[in-house]
């Protein structure tokens, strides 16, 4: 679980499914498996876009395993929405 993993997963989704945007999450939802460097709740989000842009971001999310899994899904979609809004705003100014 790392930035590189999240990016590779997002690119793989894009290529294998044939979609415009690939989204991936990877992390440690617990309750076990955390370390001081990678604690329970650490989630990496990966995004791959049609222009070749690929990026990843990490966040540590508190809560139970179910909380972490649910919140990470909601957060991934929120991040994608904000990115699309920024792109739409940039296109409006061209």
ABEGO torsion letter per residue (X at the ends): XBAAAAAAAAAAAAAAAGBABBBBBBEBAOABGBBAABBBGBBBBBBBBAAGBBBBBBBBBBEBAAAAAAAAAAAAAAAAAAAAAAAAAAAAAX
